[in-house]
Amino acid sequence: MPVVSITNSDHYGWGENCDGWHLAASANLNVIRERMPQGASETRHLHSSAEQFFYILSGIATLEVSGEIYLLAPGEGFHIPAGIAHSLNNEHVLDLEFLVVSTPPSHGDRVDA
């Protein structure tokens, strides 16, 4: 198995100048490293089948889950079960970098809320 990093993983752009790197992708698991610049946000959504775990590497995440707001600092994470509406935003000065672990993979399983 090769060592995986953002230098040798598939990259994609999304949202407002955000970046993502597929670190692991299989039929049952998806691990993505993402970067959100200051002021960037994602559309509130849910996943019908996929559950997700967000883990903050740097910056401060503002995570809205079912109407509740959580501030996540580096070294903190949050599990979101399938079917729960949520959005992640970077309302702070530094770039936000985080891991998103989804099982099963969440691509194609997104519904805007």
Residue frames as a rotation matrix with the C-alpha (Angstrom) as fourth column:
MET 1
0.575 0.818 0.000 0.00
0.818 -0.575 0.000 0.00
0.000 0.000 -1.000 0.00
PRO 2
-0.247 -0.692 0.678 1.41
0.628 -0.647 -0.432 3.42
0.738 0.319 0.595 -0.91
VAL 3
-0.546 0.016 -0.837 1.73
0.696 -0.548 -0.465 6.26
-0.466 -0.837 0.288 1.58
VAL 4
0.126 0.723 0.680 -1.05
0.905 -0.364 0.219 8.80
0.405 0.588 -0.700 0.93
SER 5
-0.469 -0.181 -0.864 -0.83
0.556 -0.821 -0.130 12.60
-0.686 -0.542 0.486 1.14
ILE 6
0.556 0.704 -0.442 -2.32
0.110 -0.589 -0.800 15.61
-0.824 0.397 -0.405 -0.62
THR 7
-0.136 -0.694 -0.707 0.67
-0.733 -0.409 0.543 15.59
-0.666 0.592 -0.453 -2.98
ASN 8
-0.948 -0.255 -0.193 -0.30
-0.317 0.680 0.662 12.23
-0.038 0.688 -0.725 -4.51
SER 9
-0.497 0.850 0.176 -4.10
0.541 0.462 -0.702 12.22
-0.678 -0.254 -0.690 -4.07
ASP 10
-0.345 0.490 0.800 -6.84
0.832 -0.235 0.503 13.25
0.435 0.839 -0.326 -6.49
HIS 11
-0.819 0.018 -0.574 -7.61
0.292 -0.847 -0.444 16.96
-0.494 -0.531 0.688 -6.01
TYR 12
-0.193 0.761 0.619 -10.86
0.868 -0.162 0.470 18.76
0.458 0.628 -0.630 -6.73
GLY 13
-0.989 -0.027 0.144 -12.17
-0.027 -0.933 -0.360 22.28
0.144 -0.360 0.922 -6.21
TRP 14
-0.225 0.963 -0.150 -15.58
0.867 0.268 0.420 23.00
0.444 -0.036 -0.895 -4.73
GLY 15
0.501 0.597 -0.626 -17.69
0.841 -0.508 0.188 25.87
-0.206 -0.621 -0.757 -3.39
GLU 16
0.990 -0.083 0.114 -16.06
-0.067 -0.988 -0.138 29.24
0.124 0.129 -0.984 -2.78
ASN 17
0.306 -0.950 -0.058 -12.37
-0.674 -0.174 -0.718 28.54
0.672 0.259 -0.694 -3.60
CYS 18
0.458 -0.104 0.883 -12.30
-0.735 0.515 0.442 25.41
-0.500 -0.851 0.160 -1.46
ASP 19
-0.213 -0.618 -0.757 -10.07
-0.848 0.502 -0.171 22.38
0.486 0.605 -0.631 -2.08
GLY 20
0.644 0.356 0.677 -10.49
-0.648 0.724 0.237 18.68
-0.406 -0.592 0.697 -1.47
TRP 21
-0.366 -0.769 -0.524 -8.16
-0.878 0.472 -0.081 15.69
0.310 0.430 -0.848 -1.73
HIS 22
0.767 0.608 -0.203 -9.42
-0.539 0.783 0.310 12.09
0.348 -0.128 0.929 -1.84
LEU 23
-0.189 -0.871 0.453 -7.12
-0.982 0.176 -0.071 10.29
-0.017 -0.458 -0.889 0.60
ALA 24
-0.916 0.004 0.401 -9.07
-0.022 0.998 -0.061 7.03
-0.401 -0.065 -0.914 0.58
ALA 25
-0.159 0.888 -0.432 -11.97
-0.962 -0.238 -0.136 5.99
-0.223 0.393 0.892 -1.63
SER 26
-1.000 -0.029 -0.003 -13.67
-0.028 0.973 0.228 2.61
-0.004 0.228 -0.974 -1.70
ALA 27
-0.411 0.907 -0.087 -17.19
0.164 0.168 0.972 1.27
0.897 0.385 -0.218 -1.96
ASN 28
0.349 0.574 -0.740 -17.58
0.776 0.265 0.572 1.51
0.525 -0.774 -0.353 1.82
LEU 29
0.367 -0.345 -0.864 -15.32
0.716 -0.489 0.499 4.37
-0.595 -0.801 0.067 2.93
ASN 30
0.419 -0.295 0.858 -14.30
0.593 -0.627 -0.505 7.83
0.687 0.721 -0.088 1.80
VAL 31
0.338 -0.406 -0.849 -11.67
0.748 -0.431 0.505 9.98
-0.571 -0.806 0.158 3.53
ILE 32
0.420 -0.122 0.900 -11.20
0.669 -0.629 -0.397 13.52
0.614 0.768 -0.182 2.24
ARG 33
-0.338 -0.490 -0.804 -8.93
0.799 -0.601 0.030 16.32
-0.497 -0.632 0.594 3.40
GLU 34
0.394 0.556 0.732 -10.53
0.831 -0.555 -0.026 19.69
0.392 0.619 -0.681 2.72
ARG 35
-0.690 -0.566 -0.451 -9.48
0.675 -0.728 -0.119 23.33
-0.261 -0.387 0.885 2.91
MET 36
0.440 0.832 0.339 -11.89
0.863 -0.496 0.095 26.28
0.247 0.251 -0.936 3.25
PRO 37
-0.635 -0.657 0.406 -10.60
0.520 -0.752 -0.404 29.85
0.571 -0.045 0.820 3.07
GLN 38
-0.828 0.288 -0.481 -11.87
0.274 -0.541 -0.795 32.59
-0.490 -0.790 0.369 5.36
GLY 39
-0.471 0.740 -0.479 -15.55
-0.681 -0.651 -0.336 33.37
-0.560 0.168 0.811 4.71
ALA 40
-0.665 0.212 -0.716 -16.26
-0.522 0.554 0.649 30.18
0.535 0.805 -0.258 2.76
SER 41
-0.360 0.615 0.702 -19.30
-0.664 0.359 -0.656 28.04
-0.655 -0.702 0.279 3.52
GLU 42
-0.989 0.146 -0.036 -21.17
0.082 0.727 0.682 25.07
0.126 0.671 -0.731 2.19
THR 43
-0.314 0.949 0.040 -24.87
-0.670 -0.251 0.699 24.77
0.673 0.193 0.714 1.46
ARG 44
-0.377 0.298 0.877 -26.92
-0.782 0.406 -0.474 23.21
-0.497 -0.864 0.080 4.26
HIS 45
-0.031 0.285 -0.958 -27.59
-0.775 0.598 0.203 19.60
0.631 0.749 0.203 3.27
LEU 46
0.244 0.049 0.968 -28.00
-0.733 0.663 0.152 16.03
-0.635 -0.747 0.198 4.44
HIS 47
-0.646 -0.424 -0.635 -27.00
-0.714 0.629 0.306 12.59
0.269 0.651 -0.710 3.26
SER 48
0.383 0.916 -0.123 -29.67
-0.831 0.400 0.386 9.92
0.403 -0.046 0.914 2.99
SER 49
0.866 -0.058 -0.496 -27.34
0.113 0.990 0.082 6.96
0.486 -0.127 0.865 3.57
ALA 50
0.000 -0.995 -0.097 -23.90
0.457 0.087 -0.885 8.28
0.890 -0.044 0.455 4.49
GLU 51
0.916 0.056 -0.396 -22.81
0.385 -0.395 0.834 9.13
-0.110 -0.917 -0.383 8.00
GLN 52
0.408 -0.776 0.481 -19.88
0.231 -0.421 -0.877 11.52
0.883 0.469 0.007 8.35
PHE 53
0.619 -0.343 -0.706 -17.19
0.717 -0.122 0.687 12.43
-0.322 -0.931 0.171 10.83
PHE 54
0.692 -0.395 0.605 -15.52
0.076 -0.793 -0.604 15.85
0.718 0.464 -0.519 10.59
TYR 55
0.556 -0.604 -0.571 -12.10
0.787 0.163 0.594 16.22
-0.266 -0.780 0.566 12.27
ILE 56
0.990 -0.113 0.086 -10.45
-0.085 -0.957 -0.278 19.66
0.114 0.268 -0.957 12.45
LEU 57
0.368 -0.930 -0.017 -6.75
0.898 0.361 -0.251 19.90
0.239 0.077 0.968 11.60
SER 58
-0.754 -0.571 -0.325 -6.32
0.630 -0.769 -0.111 23.71
-0.187 -0.288 0.939 11.68
GLY 59
-0.745 0.517 0.422 -8.53
-0.231 -0.792 0.565 26.78
0.626 0.323 0.709 11.96
ILE 60
-0.781 0.601 0.173 -11.94
-0.138 0.105 -0.985 26.97
-0.610 -0.793 0.001 13.63
ALA 61
-0.825 0.561 0.064 -15.03
0.289 0.323 0.901 25.36
0.485 0.762 -0.429 12.06
THR 62
-0.586 0.791 0.175 -18.54
-0.683 -0.366 -0.632 26.66
-0.436 -0.490 0.755 12.59
LEU 63
-0.935 0.265 -0.237 -20.71
0.102 0.839 0.535 23.57
0.340 0.475 -0.811 12.22
GLU 64
-0.378 0.895 0.237 -24.50
-0.912 -0.317 -0.259 23.81
-0.157 -0.314 0.936 12.18
VAL 65
-0.915 0.137 -0.380 -26.28
0.051 0.973 0.227 20.53
0.401 0.188 -0.896 12.89
SER 66
-0.213 0.938 -0.274 -30.09
0.829 0.322 0.457 20.43
0.517 -0.129 -0.846 13.15
GLY 67
0.594 0.508 0.624 -30.22
0.248 -0.853 0.459 24.11
0.765 -0.118 -0.633 14.10
GLU 68
0.882 -0.380 -0.278 -27.50
0.251 -0.119 0.961 23.88
-0.398 -0.917 -0.010 16.79
ILE 69
0.719 -0.690 0.079 -24.17
-0.349 -0.457 -0.818 25.71
0.601 0.561 -0.570 16.30
TYR 70
0.825 -0.560 -0.073 -20.87
0.415 0.513 0.751 24.10
-0.384 -0.650 0.656 17.32
LEU 71
0.656 -0.737 -0.162 -17.39
-0.733 -0.570 -0.371 25.65
0.181 0.362 -0.914 17.17
LEU 72
0.926 -0.368 0.083 -14.73
0.349 0.919 0.181 23.01
-0.143 -0.139 0.980 16.52
ALA 73
0.573 -0.811 -0.122 -11.05
-0.759 -0.581 0.294 23.69
-0.310 -0.076 -0.948 17.19
PRO 74
0.027 -0.648 -0.761 -8.01
-0.722 0.514 -0.463 21.71
0.691 0.562 -0.454 15.99
GLY 75
-0.914 -0.401 -0.068 -8.03
-0.280 0.741 -0.610 18.23
0.295 -0.538 -0.790 17.45
GLU 76
-0.487 0.822 0.294 -11.83
-0.347 0.127 -0.929 18.15
-0.801 -0.555 0.224 17.79
GLY 77
-0.972 0.195 -0.128 -14.34
-0.036 0.415 0.909 16.19
0.230 0.889 -0.397 15.73
PHE 78
-0.369 0.921 0.121 -18.07
-0.694 -0.187 -0.695 15.71
-0.618 -0.341 0.709 15.26
HIS 79
-0.919 0.146 0.365 -20.10
0.297 0.866 0.402 12.71
-0.257 0.479 -0.840 14.07
ILE 80
-0.417 0.823 -0.385 -23.17
-0.820 -0.523 -0.232 13.37
-0.392 0.219 0.893 11.92
PRO 81
-0.447 0.322 0.834 -25.53
0.204 0.945 -0.256 10.42
-0.871 0.056 -0.488 11.40
ALA 82
-0.888 0.216 0.405 -27.24
0.422 0.035 0.906 9.87
0.182 0.976 -0.122 8.05
GLY 83
-0.042 0.981 0.191 -30.36
0.837 -0.070 0.542 11.97
0.545 0.182 -0.818 7.48
ILE 84
0.348 0.103 -0.932 -29.27
0.772 -0.596 0.222 14.90
-0.532 -0.797 -0.287 9.69
ALA 85
0.750 -0.020 0.661 -29.11
0.468 -0.691 -0.551 18.36
0.468 0.722 -0.509 8.03
HIS 86
0.436 -0.690 -0.578 -25.84
0.592 -0.264 0.762 20.23
-0.678 -0.674 0.293 8.52
SER 87
0.823 -0.346 0.450 -23.46
0.240 -0.505 -0.829 22.85
0.514 0.791 -0.332 7.10
LEU 88
0.286 -0.833 -0.473 -19.84
0.873 0.024 0.487 23.76
-0.395 -0.552 0.734 7.75
ASN 89
0.871 0.031 0.490 -18.52
0.258 -0.877 -0.405 27.33
0.417 0.479 -0.772 7.56
ASN 90
-0.155 -0.928 -0.338 -15.25
0.978 -0.096 -0.186 29.17
0.141 -0.359 0.923 8.07
GLU 91
0.785 0.521 0.335 -16.14
0.438 -0.849 0.296 32.41
0.439 -0.085 -0.894 9.84
HIS 92
0.718 -0.590 -0.369 -12.62
0.274 -0.248 0.929 32.93
-0.640 -0.768 -0.016 11.15
VAL 93
0.560 -0.541 -0.628 -9.38
-0.676 -0.736 0.032 34.50
-0.480 0.406 -0.778 9.88
LEU 94
-0.500 -0.847 0.182 -7.29
-0.616 0.495 0.613 31.37
-0.609 0.194 -0.769 9.21
ASP 95
-0.279 0.326 -0.903 -7.90
-0.737 0.530 0.419 28.77
0.615 0.783 0.092 6.53
LEU 96
0.279 0.451 0.848 -9.91
-0.824 0.566 -0.030 25.85
-0.494 -0.690 0.530 7.86
GLU 97
-0.361 -0.396 -0.844 -8.40
-0.737 0.676 -0.003 22.41
0.572 0.621 -0.536 7.19
PHE 98
-0.052 0.468 0.882 -10.22
-0.839 0.459 -0.293 19.24
-0.542 -0.755 0.369 8.15
LEU 99
-0.984 -0.133 -0.122 -10.84
-0.175 0.870 0.461 15.59
0.045 0.474 -0.879 7.40
VAL 100
0.043 0.998 0.054 -14.24
-0.979 0.053 -0.195 14.25
-0.198 -0.044 0.979 6.37
VAL 101
-0.963 -0.246 0.107 -14.73
-0.234 0.965 0.116 10.53
-0.132 0.087 -0.988 6.81
SER 102
-0.067 0.979 -0.192 -17.89
-0.985 -0.096 -0.146 9.14
-0.161 0.179 0.970 5.18
THR 103
-0.989 -0.145 0.036 -19.32
-0.136 0.974 0.182 5.65
-0.061 0.175 -0.983 5.22
PRO 104
0.237 -0.430 0.871 -20.64
0.894 0.447 -0.022 4.74
-0.380 0.784 0.491 2.78
PRO 105
-0.803 -0.588 0.098 -19.15
0.576 -0.722 0.383 7.47
-0.155 0.364 0.918 0.52
SER 106
-0.168 0.772 -0.613 -21.33
0.402 -0.515 -0.757 10.58
-0.900 -0.374 -0.224 0.49
HIS 107
-0.768 -0.126 -0.628 -20.88
-0.449 -0.594 0.668 11.66
-0.457 0.795 0.399 -3.15
GLY 108
-0.733 0.583 -0.351 -24.16
-0.187 0.324 0.927 11.22
0.654 0.746 -0.128 -4.99
ASP 109
-0.239 0.618 -0.749 -25.99
0.849 0.507 0.148 10.97
0.471 -0.600 -0.646 -1.65
ARG 110
-0.880 -0.180 -0.440 -26.41
0.385 -0.812 -0.438 14.69
-0.278 -0.555 0.784 -0.99
VAL 111
0.041 0.925 0.378 -29.76
0.892 -0.204 0.403 16.46
0.450 0.321 -0.833 -0.68
ASP 112
-0.784 -0.280 0.555 -29.85
0.090 -0.935 -0.344 20.24
0.614 -0.219 0.758 -0.15
ALA 113
-0.289 0.660 -0.693 -31.87
0.952 0.273 -0.137 21.11
0.099 -0.700 -0.708 2.95
